[in-house]
């Protein structure tokens, strides 16, 4: 079932814990303004459903439905999260195929040592151990078919947001009046 319009943009931001996904998504929203929906895996999985990340979990369908709903309502959508390839690739591939407008995928590639350093600055740092981070960490967990642009840890927040705004065409679009 086709979703969105020829104008709506779908951006998928993936990467390991503490790679900057949520920060980049917030930067995109700040830069674009109203009309850009951020569909965060952590919010839907941990806050709304309070479930563990596993194959076939309910959050996969909820992420899909939420993104589709926002696209059909005329919003540009950023889906962001760790989104392990083996758990989420099928859903993301279908969403990408069904979206009428341009779709762009990005993988934030951050080495484990940098993940640890960034994690230490987060509010949940005391709740998540190094061992847990190591268990969750999957180096270069790309989706099949080379559909993602890899952005390295050396790219600053501003540079990354600028790049995605330009690549996706969001920089040339006016914010929506909502």
C-alpha positions in Angstrom: 0.0 0.0 0.0 1.5 3.3 -1.1 2.1 5.9 1.6 2.9 9.6 1.7 3.1 11.9 -1.4 5.6 12.6 -4.1 6.8 15.5 -1.9 7.1 13.8 1.5 10.6 12.8 2.6 11.4 9.6 4.5 14.8 9.5 6.3 16.0 6.5 8.2 18.8 7.0 10.7 20.4 3.9 12.1 23.5 3.1 14.1 24.7 1.7 17.4 23.8 3.1 20.8 25.3 6.6 21.4 26.1 7.1 17.7 24.1 10.4 17.6 20.9 9.3 15.9 18.5 11.1 18.3 20.7 14.2 18.3 20.8 14.3 14.5 17.0 13.7 14.3 16.5 16.6 16.7 18.9 18.7 14.7 16.9 18.0 11.5 13.7 18.9 13.2 15.1 22.1 14.6 16.5 23.1 11.2 13.4 22.2 9.2 10.7 23.4 11.6 7.1 22.2 11.8 6.1 19.3 9.5 8.9 16.9 10.3 7.9 13.9 12.5 10.6 12.1 14.4 9.6 8.4 14.9 12.1 7.2 17.6 12.6 3.5 18.2 13.6 4.2 21.8 10.4 6.1 22.5 8.0 3.5 21.0 9.9 0.4 22.2 11.0 1.5 25.7 8.5 4.1 26.7 5.3 3.3 24.9 5.5 -0.5 24.9 8.3 -1.2 27.4 9.5 -4.2 25.5 12.9 -5.7 24.8 14.4 -5.5 21.3 13.9 -8.9 19.7 12.9 -10.2 16.3 9.2 -9.9 15.7 8.6 -7.6 18.6 5.5 -5.3 18.6 7.6 -2.1 18.3 8.5 -3.1 14.7 4.9 -2.8 13.5 4.3 0.3 15.6 7.3 2.0 14.1 6.0 1.1 10.6 2.4 2.2 11.4 3.5 5.5 13.0 5.8 6.4 10.1 3.1 5.5 7.5 0.5 7.5 9.4 2.7 10.6 9.6 3.6 10.3 5.9 0.0 10.0 4.9 -0.8 13.1 7.0 1.7 15.0 4.9 4.6 15.1 7.3 8.2 14.4 6.4 9.4 11.5 8.6 12.7 10.6 10.3 12.7 7.1 11.6 15.6 6.7 14.0 17.0 4.0 16.2 19.5 1.2 16.5 17.1 -0.8 14.2 19.3 -3.9 13.9 19.3 -5.1 10.3 18.2 -8.6 11.2 15.2 -7.4 13.1 14.1 -4.4 11.1 15.3 -4.8 7.5 12.0 -6.4 6.2 9.9 -3.6 7.7 12.2 -0.8 6.5 12.4 -2.3 3.0 8.6 -2.5 2.7 8.3 1.1 4.1 10.9 2.3 1.6 9.2 0.5 -1.3 5.7 1.9 -0.3 6.8 5.5 0.1 5.8 7.6 -2.9 8.4 10.3 -2.2 12.2 10.3 -1.9 13.6 8.0 0.8 17.1 8.2 2.2 18.9 5.9 4.6 21.9 6.8 6.8 24.1 4.7 9.1 26.1 6.5 11.7 29.2 4.5 12.0 30.9 5.1 15.4 33.6 2.9 16.9 32.9 1.1 20.2 35.4 3.3 22.1 33.6 6.4 21.0 30.3 4.8 21.8 31.6 4.4 25.4 32.7 7.9 25.7 29.4 9.3 24.3 27.4 7.0 26.5 29.1 8.3 29.6 27.5 11.7 29.0 24.0 10.4 28.8 21.4 10.5 31.6 21.1 6.7 31.4 24.9 6.1 31.8 24.5 4.7 35.3 21.7 2.3 34.2 23.5 0.8 31.3 26.8 -0.9 31.8 29.8 -1.3 29.4 29.1 -5.0 29.2 25.5 -4.2 28.0 26.8 -1.7 25.4 29.3 -4.3 24.2 26.6 -6.9 23.9 24.3 -4.5 21.9 27.2 -3.2 19.7 27.2 -4.5 16.1 29.9 -3.1 13.9 28.8 -2.0 10.4 25.3 -3.5 10.7 24.2 -2.2 7.3 20.9 -3.0 5.5 21.1 -5.1 2.4 21.5 -3.7 -1.1 23.7 -0.7 -0.2 20.8 1.6 0.5 22.4 3.5 3.3 25.0 6.3 3.3 27.6 5.7 5.9 28.5 8.8 8.0 31.6 8.4 10.2 32.2 9.5 13.8 34.4 12.4 12.4 31.4 14.2 11.0 30.2 16.9 13.3 26.6 17.3 14.2 26.3 20.4 12.1 28.0 18.8 9.1 25.8 15.7 9.4 22.6 17.7 9.6 23.7 20.0 6.7 24.4 16.9 4.6 21.1 15.2 5.3 19.2 18.4 4.7 20.8 18.8 1.3 20.8 15.2 0.3 17.1 14.8 1.0 16.0 18.1 -0.4 14.6 19.2 3.0 16.7 22.3 2.8 14.8 23.5 -0.2 11.3 22.9 1.2 9.4 25.3 3.4 8.2 24.2 6.8 4.6 23.1 7.0 2.1 25.3 8.8 0.7 23.0 11.5 
